[in-house]
Amino acid sequence: MLPLVKPYLSPREELMPEIERVLYSGYIAEGEEAWGFEEQFKKFIGNPNTLVVQSGTAALHLAMLSLNVGPGDEVISTPMTAEPTNTTIAFTGAKVVWADVDPATGLLDPRSVREKITERTKAIMLVHYAGMVCDMDEFNKLSEETGVPIIEDSAHCMGGKYKGKVIGSNSQYTCFSFQAIKQMTTIDGGAIAFKNPDEVEPARKLRWFGLDKKVPRLQNDITRAGYKYGINNITGVIGQVQLRHAQEVIDKYISNGKYYDESLKGIPGVTLVPYYKSTEPSYWLYTLKVENRDDFCKMMEEADVTASPLHHRSDTHSLFKESKCELPGMDEWYKSFVHIPCGWWVDEESRERIVEAIKRGW
Ligand SMILES: Cc1ncc(COP(=O)(O)O)c(C=O)c1O
């Protein structure tokens, strides 16, 4: 069965000697290989103010800590995401305030966010869900007008673009995940990119218990408790090798995504998702809306292709019961959206087969 997600790993003959070299080098903790990956990732996203971390969740947490989000604060967020986007807000003690999504795209609706801003709002959490980029023109305007910072959760959108530039330097914080099923994986890993260079050093300390790596350990003075969020050299070297292939791999997702955009036009029962002005998706998952979704998924299964909605809406968890509110856009979207395989493992024959199956109907 053609899967919806599949990790890309660099060729064995390239990756394994590098892993072995570092594994037996005598230095496997955070060091040169980890920082080497950090330098290269900075170049990939075009933002020198970037830290690599153990996970996308750690990246989101560092964004919260940088903003001092805590009890009594509110963070406006989307229910259309994977759980860590919102559990991270919850574990700071802040309240998640749901804004509605645009029912045409499933992405946070800036008009709804505007209505939810109060004097307690500490941040707006955007998710470039499934690799589709949010309406950044409107969100940038909103952030400028209100002074509320934006955190872009770009766990699904490495290589997506806004105004022709790769996602990673537009908002105050952009968070990435290199977890096992993402477009580029280091097995587990993540990164946080800052707009304000002054925020990097404090966050770097929080990445390592609150200690300053530039000061000898015996002379270090912790002023704020930090975490163990740095990556080790094995993750670092995997990242360096993976990054050599990342653009080529992402380009395959994009090529398949564009193929579906063209080939699925005008098919009865299918509604394509429009992309916002000045944005270019990276198509981690191809997302569309269909009538009779259960029948659609069954038909795809019979064609040996996985099709499904991947994430459960976050606002239904008991953890968020105090945040419960009406979200008509989300209700509408959630009924009909579905993903089909779009990644590097989908070759031309497979994507044609998928389109033909959809054209035959369900
Ligand atoms: C939208 C989103 N945000 C954040 C995360 C957290 O990333 P990680 O698993 O690397 O902690 C994930 C993935 O798991 C995700 O899908």
Ligand as a Chemical Component Dictionary entry (heavy atoms), coordinates in Angstrom:
data_LIG
# 
_chem_comp.id                   LIG 
_chem_comp.type                 NON-POLYMER 
_chem_comp.pdbx_formal_charge   0 
_chem_comp.three_letter_code    LIG 
# 
loop_
_chem_comp_atom.comp_id 
_chem_comp_atom.atom_id 
_chem_comp_atom.alt_atom_id 
_chem_comp_atom.type_symbol 
_chem_comp_atom.charge 
_chem_comp_atom.model_Cartn_x 
_chem_comp_atom.model_Cartn_y 
_chem_comp_atom.model_Cartn_z 
_chem_comp_atom.pdbx_ordinal 
LIG C1 C1 C 0 2.506 20.649 13.566 1  
LIG C2 C2 C 0 3.516 20.038 14.471 2  
LIG N1 N1 N 0 4.075 20.802 15.407 3  
LIG C3 C3 C 0 5.021 20.328 16.233 4  
LIG C4 C4 C 0 5.437 19.023 16.161 5  
LIG C5 C5 C 0 6.433 18.541 17.133 6  
LIG O1 O1 O 0 7.588 18.095 16.562 7  
LIG P1 P1 P 0 8.467 16.961 17.255 8  
LIG O2 O2 O 0 7.784 15.647 17.064 9  
LIG O3 O3 O 0 9.776 17.080 16.536 10 
LIG O4 O4 O 0 8.597 17.330 18.694 11 
LIG C6 C6 C 0 4.880 18.183 15.181 12 
LIG C7 C7 C 0 5.308 16.788 14.969 13 
LIG O5 O5 O 0 5.331 15.893 15.656 14 
LIG C8 C8 C 0 3.890 18.692 14.332 15 
LIG O6 O6 O 0 3.320 17.914 13.401 16 
# 
loop_
_chem_comp_bond.comp_id 
_chem_comp_bond.atom_id_1 
_chem_comp_bond.atom_id_2 
_chem_comp_bond.value_order 
_chem_comp_bond.pdbx_ordinal 
LIG C1 C2 SING 1  
LIG C2 N1 SING 2  
LIG C2 C8 DOUB 3  
LIG N1 C3 DOUB 4  
LIG C3 C4 SING 5  
LIG C4 C5 SING 6  
LIG C4 C6 DOUB 7  
LIG C5 O1 SING 8  
LIG O1 P1 SING 9  
LIG P1 O2 DOUB 10 
LIG P1 O3 SING 11 
LIG P1 O4 SING 12 
LIG C6 C7 SING 13 
LIG C6 C8 SING 14 
LIG C7 O5 DOUB 15 
LIG C8 O6 SING 16 
# 
